[in-house]
Amino acid sequence: MNTRLAALAVLTPALVLTACKVGPNHAAPDAKLPETWHNALAEGEVAEQPTQLAQWWTTLGDPTLDSLIERAVAGNHDLRIAAARLWEARAQRGVVAADRLPSVDVNGRYERSKASGGTGVPFGVTRNKGDDLYQIGFDASWEIDLWGRVRRSIEAADADMAAAEEDRRDVLLALLAEVAVNYVELRSLQERLAIAESNVASQKETYDLSKGRADAGIDTGLDVARAEAQLTSTRAQVPSLAAQVRATMHRLAVLTGEQPGALEGELASAASLPVKPASVPVGLPSDLLRRRPDIRRAERELAAATARIGVAKGDLFPRFSLTGSFGFSANEDENLFESDSKFWSIGPTLRWPIFDAGRIRRNIEVQNARQEAALARYEKSILTGLEDVENALVSYSREQARRRELLASESAAKQAVELAQALNARGLTDFLSVLDAQRQLYAIQDARAISDRTVLVNLVSLYKALGGEWDQPAAVSAK
């Protein structure tokens, strides 16, 4: 018996190692990608060079933004949730992998029993007053993974874990972009607020001048009313802009994991917008497959779905297991560990479902359908990535052209205000021309400030679409 057991112990690992794995093997589908971007690159501002997207926000040259992003990566709650999900996926992989090894259970029992005192006991025989049973031992079981069902389960768990890591990176990518966009929004709102307050001061001077001229009988009350209407209209923009400034600071604080008012002391003072880099290397469309976490996540989800087909098909085949038990059993506790109290058993077991009303085959169909859906999601993620980059390239390029026109228009509007004021002082034009010039200047300055913000927001969107990276993963690693 010992010789046969030793041979079985030697042969079983060899059987497992040489056994096949049922179900299809995963291979990343061939993605048909364009060789270049369809939209023309923006006059040297973006270029098809190898991309360097690690810590892309540092190219904006704003230390405050750098600090906010570092704090957001350390304290953001969405990122912590994603890290916990990765931790969960790693633990779940360990749960699945445990099926490769034998399981051993220790058991113990005590039982007192008494036979029935009814019929069947001969006359003169002492009736059973009760028996004790003491038992302790362990049971062991090991499924021999001949068909690869367990190995396919581990393969699926590995893919799930990789998908969870890519999901964490996707959350991180979105966080970096959101912090940058809100910071740009804050500085833009502060600039627009300063423009409004400057125009209020200028229009207040015009109102005072017209009122003084009216009091002296030089101008009519109509000019005063017009000047007052324009002044109050511009002044009405200030509270709304100030409220938006506060709300944006609150949003940045929450993104960094702080309470809404935590950053007001740091960010309340106005500062200029970050400066965009001279050029943005976007690389080639094929680079998206390795850079964008949503595409990599979809590919890993497809791998997991493919492996689960093998798990489902494994249920069609018999399961072989080695089982055994060893222990001690006695009616008296002092005799429990004597040699005569030992018991043991060992042997193979077979389980093979013969009739299940089609449950296994229907489950295989379920897994095939899920694989098909995962494949469609993977292909869609590639198309979405291409669309995001193409849209970002168009928006970034066109908004810069619009901004250049607004800068020229702003310069002309300033000259128009100065000229209108000079001509009105000499009596060569009416007061309405001054008011119209001032109103037009304010509208153009506000539009130019919004365009400055939009250029940077579109730049952030481009970095995000390209899969901008954080090159210090240890700072946000899961447990």
PASE-920332 format. One line per 8 residues: number of its first residue (from 1); their letters; for each residue x, z, y of C-alpha. Coordinates in steps of 0.1 Angstrom, whole numbers, plus 5000, padded with zeros to 4 digits. Example, Ala and Ser with C-alpha at 12.3 -4.5 7.8 and 13.67 -1.06 7.14 Angstrom:
BEGIN
1 = as = 5123,5078,4955 | 5137,5071,4989
END
This chain:
BEGIN
1 = mntrlaal = 5000,5000,5000 | 5028,5009,5025 | 5044,4975,5018 | 5012,4956,5025 | 5006,4976,5057 | 5041,4969,5069 | 5037,4932,5063 | 5004,4932,5081
9 = avltpalv = 5020,4950,5111 | 5047,4923,5112 | 5024,4893,5108 | 4996,4903,5132 | 5017,4899,5165 | 5029,4865,5152 | 4993,4854,5146 | 4984,4864,5181
17 = ltackvgp = 5013,4847,5197 | 5007,4814,5178 | 4969,4815,5182 | 4952,4789,5204 | 4931,4795,5235 | 4897,4779,5235 | 4883,4763,5266 | 4898,4740,5292
25 = nhaapdak = 4932,4747,5309 | 4930,4748,5347 | 4949,4723,5368 | 4945,4720,5405 | 4925,4689,5413 | 4942,4660,5431 | 4931,4661,5467 | 4928,4628,5485
33 = lpetwhna = 4941,4636,5520 | 4948,4612,5549 | 4985,4605,5556 | 4981,4614,5593 | 4955,4628,5617 | 4929,4604,5629 | 4928,4617,5665 | 4957,4607,5687
41 = laegevae = 4981,4634,5695 | 4981,4648,5730 | 5008,4631,5750 | 5037,4650,5733 | 5019,4683,5734 | 5013,4683,5697 | 5035,4665,5672 | 5037,4658,5634
49 = qptqlaqw = 5066,4680,5627 | 5070,4707,5601 | 5049,4735,5613 | 5062,4770,5622 | 5030,4791,5624 | 5044,4825,5616 | 5035,4848,5645 | 5022,4818,5665
57 = wttlgdpt = 5008,4841,5693 | 5043,4849,5704 | 5047,4813,5717 | 5022,4824,5745 | 5048,4847,5759 | 5026,4877,5766 | 5039,4911,5755 | 5005,4928,5759
65 = ldsliera = 4989,4903,5735 | 5017,4909,5710 | 5011,4946,5712 | 4973,4942,5708 | 4977,4920,5677 | 5001,4944,5661 | 4977,4973,5666 | 4948,4952,5653
73 = vagnhdlr = 4967,4944,5621 | 4974,4981,5616 | 4940,4995,5624 | 4913,4968,5621 | 4885,4979,5598 | 4876,4945,5585 | 4911,4941,5573 | 4910,4974,5556
81 = iaaarlwe = 4879,4964,5538 | 4895,4932,5526 | 4926,4952,5515 | 4903,4975,5495 | 4888,4945,5478 | 4922,4933,5468 | 4930,4968,5455 | 4897,4966,5435
89 = araqrgvv = 4907,4932,5420 | 4941,4945,5409 | 4925,4975,5392 | 4899,4953,5375 | 4927,4931,5362 | 4942,4962,5346 | 4908,4970,5330 | 4906,4935,5315
97 = aadrlpsv = 4943,4935,5304 | 4937,4967,5284 | 4918,4947,5258 | 4952,4933,5246 | 4963,4966,5232 | 4949,4989,5205 | 4924,5016,5216 | 4928,5051,5201
105 = dvngryer = 4901,5078,5203 | 4907,5114,5194 | 4876,5132,5180 | 4867,5165,5167 | 4834,5181,5154 | 4820,5212,5140 | 4788,5212,5120 | 4768,5238,5102
113 = skasggtg = 4742,5225,5078 | 4717,5239,5052 | 4700,5220,5024 | 4662,5221,5020 | 4648,5251,5002 | 4619,5231,4989 | 4612,5217,4954 | 4640,5206,4931
121 = vpfgvtrn = 4660,5239,4930 | 4662,5252,4894 | 4650,5288,4887 | 4677,5313,4890 | 4700,5292,4912 | 4710,5307,4946 | 4695,5287,4975 | 4720,5272,5000
129 = kgddlyqi = 4724,5295,5029 | 4744,5270,5050 | 4777,5252,5050 | 4804,5247,5077 | 4823,5215,5084 | 4854,5213,5105 | 4868,5179,5113 | 4895,5166,5137
137 = gfdaswei = 4913,5132,5138 | 4916,5099,5156 | 4902,5064,5153 | 4921,5032,5163 | 4909,4997,5168 | 4927,4965,5178 | 4910,4931,5182 | 4933,4903,5171
145 = dlwgrvrr = 4929,4876,5199 | 4931,4846,5176 | 4910,4823,5198 | 4923,4835,5232 | 4891,4851,5244 | 4910,4881,5258 | 4938,4860,5272 | 4912,4838,5290
153 = sieaadad = 4897,4870,5304 | 4930,4881,5318 | 4936,4846,5331 | 4903,4848,5350 | 4912,4883,5363 | 4945,4870,5375 | 4928,4842,5394 | 4902,4867,5409
161 = maaaeedr = 4931,4889,5421 | 4948,4859,5437 | 4915,4849,5453 | 4911,4884,5467 | 4946,4882,5482 | 4937,4849,5499 | 4904,4864,5511 | 4925,4892,5528
169 = rdvllall = 4947,4866,5544 | 4916,4847,5556 | 4903,4879,5573 | 4938,4884,5588 | 4938,4849,5601 | 4904,4853,5617 | 4915,4886,5632 | 4946,4872,5648
177 = aevavnyv = 4925,4844,5664 | 4897,4868,5676 | 4922,4891,5693 | 4939,4862,5710 | 4906,4846,5721 | 4892,4879,5735 | 4925,4886,5753 | 4924,4852,5769
185 = elrslqer = 4887,4857,5778 | 4896,4891,5794 | 4923,4876,5816 | 4901,4846,5825 | 4872,4869,5835 | 4896,4890,5857 | 4907,4858,5874 | 4872,4846,5879
193 = laiaesnv = 4863,4880,5893 | 4892,4878,5917 | 4882,4843,5928 | 4846,4855,5934 | 4858,4885,5955 | 4882,4863,5975 | 4853,4839,5983 | 4831,4868,5992
201 = asqketyd = 4858,4879,6017 | 4861,4844,6031 | 4823,4839,6033 | 4820,4873,6049 | 4843,4862,6077 | 4822,4830,6081 | 4790,4851,6083 | 4805,4875,6108
209 = lskgrada = 4817,4845,6129 | 4783,4828,6129 | 4765,4861,6136 | 4788,4867,6166 | 4782,4832,6179 | 4744,4837,6175 | 4745,4870,6194 | 4764,4852,6221
217 = gidtgldv = 4737,4824,6222 | 4761,4797,6210 | 4747,4792,6175 | 4711,4794,6162 | 4698,4820,6137 | 4695,4792,6111 | 4733,4791,6107 | 4734,4829,6103
225 = araeaqlt = 4707,4828,6076 | 4725,4800,6057 | 4758,4819,6059 | 4741,4851,6047 | 4724,4833,6018 | 4757,4819,6006 | 4775,4852,6009 | 4749,4871,5990
233 = straqvps = 4747,4844,5963 | 4785,4846,5957 | 4784,4884,5959 | 4758,4885,5932 | 4783,4870,5907 | 4806,4900,5910 | 4786,4926,5890 | 4780,4902,5861
241 = laaqvrat = 4817,4893,5859 | 4827,4929,5861 | 4803,4938,5832 | 4818,4910,5811 | 4853,4923,5818 | 4843,4958,5805 | 4826,4943,5775 | 4856,4923,5765
249 = mhrlavlt = 4879,4953,5768 | 4855,4972,5746 | 4856,4944,5720 | 4894,4944,5720 | 4895,4981,5715 | 4872,4979,5684 | 4893,4951,5670 | 4923,4974,5671
257 = geqpgale = 4903,5001,5654 | 4899,5022,5686 | 4868,5035,5704 | 4853,5011,5730 | 4868,5027,5761 | 4903,5033,5746 | 4920,5003,5763 | 4905,5004,5797
265 = gelasaas = 4934,5022,5813 | 4958,4997,5798 | 4939,4965,5805 | 4920,4972,5837 | 4947,4958,5859 | 4943,4920,5862 | 4971,4899,5848 | 4977,4862,5846
273 = lpvkpasv = 4967,4841,5816 | 4992,4835,5789 | 5012,4803,5792 | 5007,4777,5765 | 5038,4763,5748 | 5052,4729,5757 | 5044,4715,5723 | 5025,4725,5691
281 = pvglpsdl = 5038,4711,5658 | 5008,4704,5636 | 5025,4689,5606 | 5006,4666,5582 | 4971,4669,5566 | 4987,4676,5532 | 5002,4708,5546 | 4967,4724,5548
289 = lrrrpdir = 4966,4728,5510 | 4994,4754,5511 | 4987,4769,5545 | 4949,4776,5548 | 4939,4807,5528 | 4903,4795,5524 | 4915,4764,5505 | 4938,4785,5484
297 = raerelaa = 4911,4810,5477 | 4887,4782,5466 | 4913,4768,5443 | 4918,4803,5427 | 4880,4807,5423 | 4880,4774,5405 | 4907,4786,5382 | 4888,4818,5374
305 = atarigva = 4856,4798,5367 | 4876,4775,5344 | 4890,4804,5324 | 4856,4820,5320 | 4845,4789,5301 | 4871,4798,5275 | 4858,4834,5274 | 4823,4821,5268
313 = kgdlfprf = 4835,4797,5241 | 4854,4825,5224 | 4821,4841,5214 | 4814,4811,5191 | 4842,4822,5168 | 4846,4853,5146 | 4864,4884,5159 | 4890,4900,5137
321 = sltgsfgf = 4900,4936,5143 | 4922,4961,5126 | 4906,4995,5124 | 4918,5028,5111 | 4912,5065,5112 | 4932,5096,5102 | 4923,5132,5104 | 4916,5165,5087
329 = sanedenl = 4883,5178,5073 | 4875,5212,5057 | 4847,5236,5052 | 4868,5266,5063 | 4888,5266,5095 | 4918,5281,5079 | 4920,5252,5055 | 4917,5225,5081
337 = fesdskfw = 4953,5215,5083 | 4962,5218,5046 | 4974,5187,5028 | 4942,5184,5007 | 4921,5183,5039 | 4937,5150,5051 | 4917,5118,5051 | 4925,5083,5063
345 = sigptlrw = 4913,5047,5062 | 4926,5013,5074 | 4915,4978,5071 | 4904,4946,5088 | 4869,4940,5102 | 4851,4908,5109 | 4822,4902,5133 | 4807,4867,5136
353 = pifdagri = 4774,4860,5153 | 4753,4838,5130 | 4721,4837,5150 | 4716,4846,5186 | 4688,4822,5197 | 4712,4800,5216 | 4725,4828,5239 | 4762,4819,5235
361 = rrnievqn = 4757,4782,5241 | 4735,4788,5271 | 4762,4811,5285 | 4788,4783,5280 | 4765,4761,5300 | 4762,4787,5327 | 4800,4789,5330 | 4803,4751,5331
369 = arqeaala = 4778,4750,5359 | 4797,4777,5378 | 4829,4757,5374 | 4812,4726,5388 | 4800,4746,5418 | 4835,4761,5423 | 4850,4726,5422 | 4825,4715,5449
377 = ryeksilt = 4834,4745,5470 | 4871,4737,5467 | 4866,4700,5478 | 4843,4712,5506 | 4870,4737,5518 | 4895,4708,5521 | 4870,4687,5541 | 4862,4717,5563
385 = gledvena = 4899,4723,5570 | 4904,4687,5580 | 4874,4688,5602 | 4885,4720,5619 | 4919,4705,5627 | 4906,4672,5639 | 4880,4690,5662 | 4907,4713,5675
393 = lvsysreq = 4930,4684,5683 | 4903,4666,5702 | 4892,4697,5721 | 4927,4708,5730 | 4937,4673,5743 | 4905,4665,5762 | 4903,4699,5779 | 4938,4695,5792
401 = arrrella = 4928,4662,5808 | 4898,4678,5823 | 4919,4707,5837 | 4943,4683,5854 | 4913,4667,5872 | 4900,4701,5882 | 4934,4711,5897 | 4934,4679,5918
409 = sesaakqa = 4898,4686,5928 | 4906,4722,5938 | 4934,4711,5960 | 4912,4686,5978 | 4884,4712,5982 | 4908,4737,5998 | 4918,4710,6023 | 4881,4702,6029
417 = velaqaln = 4874,4738,6038 | 4903,4740,6062 | 4893,4707,6079 | 4856,4717,6081 | 4865,4750,6098 | 4889,4733,6122 | 4863,4706,6132 | 4835,4732,6135
425 = argltdfl = 4857,4753,6158 | 4862,4722,6181 | 4825,4713,6179 | 4831,4681,6160 | 4809,4690,6130 | 4780,4713,6123 | 4782,4747,6106 | 4765,4734,6075
433 = svldaqrq = 4796,4713,6066 | 4817,4745,6066 | 4792,4762,6042 | 4790,4732,6019 | 4828,4730,6017 | 4831,4767,6009 | 4804,4765,5983 | 4821,4735,5967
441 = lyaiqdar = 4855,4752,5967 | 4841,4783,5949 | 4824,4762,5922 | 4855,4742,5916 | 4878,4772,5915 | 4855,4789,5890 | 4853,4757,5869 | 4891,4754,5869
449 = aisdrtvl = 4895,4791,5858 | 4871,4785,5829 | 4890,4753,5820 | 4923,4773,5820 | 4906,4797,5795 | 4892,4769,5774 | 4926,4752,5770 | 4940,4784,5756
457 = vnlvslyk = 4910,4791,5734 | 4912,4756,5720 | 4949,4762,5713 | 4941,4793,5694 | 4915,4774,5675 | 4941,4748,5666 | 4965,4775,5653 | 4937,4790,5633
465 = alggewdq = 4926,4756,5619 | 4962,4749,5608 | 4964,4783,5589 | 4985,4803,5613 | 5004,4830,5595 | 5015,4866,5598 | 5050,4868,5585 | 5051,4905,5578
473 = paavsak = 5027,4910,5549 | 5040,4945,5541 | 5023,4957,5573 | 4989,4950,5558 | 4995,4952,5521 | 4968,4966,5499 | 4973,4998,5480
END
